[in-house]
Amino acid sequence: MVVVYDLDVPLARDPVIVVTVFGTLAAIMTGLRVYALRLRHVPIGLPEYTIFGALFIVYVFIAIQYILSILGGAGRHASEVAPESIVITLQTILPLEALYGIVMSLVKTSIMLFYFRIFGKKKSFRISTFTVMTIVWLWAISVVLETFLLCRPLEYNWNTTIDGVCGERNATYVVAGTLNLVTDLMVMALPIPHIWKLQLSIPKKLALSLVFCMGLLVSIISVVRLTSLMAIDFTDITHSVQMGVLWTVLEPELAIICANMPVLKPVVSKVFPRLFPASSNKLSHGVSDPQTFERLEEHAIYPLGRVAPDHRAEISSGSDGSSHQKKNQYSAHTTRRSVDEESSESDQILSRNAGPPGITVTQDFNLHY
């Protein structure tokens, strides 16, 4: 017979309220992210789909929190709940442990795919990102395997009357949590070297670095979660597990909120146009030397032989009356590229050396996001 417990005990009631509030905020922030992309006329991509998957798992976590508090007697001492409730608690925390690795990896993958929208053209960055992404998912697989292989047979997790054996569960939780913290720092460190190579003022570099390092808040929650897991006492599981479950659910909720925040500049600019004026996102290229012509395909600029009629080519020439003498002009020029995508701004200035005399072709492109 299943026993239903009232939420009249603070340790049973408060975690339910907290995870519900932050779960709602995570859903709202995800909705605002979609709206921000619509304002920029950017289609939903893999970064958003991975966030959707993480948000779905978060709501599974919230349901688990409700089950633990209402049906499992979590928040009360084991001596105060029915044996059937203790079994429900021990069974319910298993999917929570397994899905924890998956949900955190989905959020980190979304963040790294978002980085690709900004720095993805750099080969070194792509290699670094794929390496970190591989490490993150290997960690997620290890968490899933640890959940189902730590106690053998699996039923021994909630039924110790049968023959079985369990590893040191607290130590395993701590190792998995520590590795999660390490991968957090690896993901946050990915864009920092590239940000500081941009031709920006120091305050702007610091501001961008701060935006990309907002995950430090999640890392702090991860440390708090570790201390809660170390305090779990399986002889009084219903009372000691509640805070560990709370932080396990709260961490991915905050991770989703932080992952969405860098994308919300268009929404903030729309709501507070005076405080946060919308920037004119412009991409412009000038072409005037052979080295740049070799990179035309990279910048989506037409080579000389393919210039369409609607593109402007300016040729300066003069005449001495009997014959035409071309006035060849070739000068060093600067290509400036300004990109403001997903609330990050980067200015790159590339200087070209003067080349041999020839035709000068100049094309200006304005690309609005």
ABEGO torsion letter per residue (X at the ends): XBBBBBBABAAAAAAAAAAAAAAAAAAAAAAAAAAAAAAAGBBBBAAAAAAAAAAAAAAAAAAAAAAAAAAAGBGBBAAABBAAAAAAAAAAAAAAAAAAAAAAAAAAAAAAAAAAAAAAABAAAAAAAAAAAAAAAAAAAAAAAAAAAABOBAAAAABAABBBBBBBAAAAAAAAAAAAAAAAAAAAAAAAAAAAABBBBAAAAAAAAAAAAAAAAAAAAAAAAAAAAAABBAABAAAAAAAAAAAAAAAAAAAAAAAAAAAAAAAAAAABAAABBBBBBBBBBBBABAAAAAAAAAAGBBBAAABBAABBBBBBBBBAGABBBBBBBBBBBBBBBBBBBGGBBBBBBBBBBBBBBEBBBBBBBBBBX
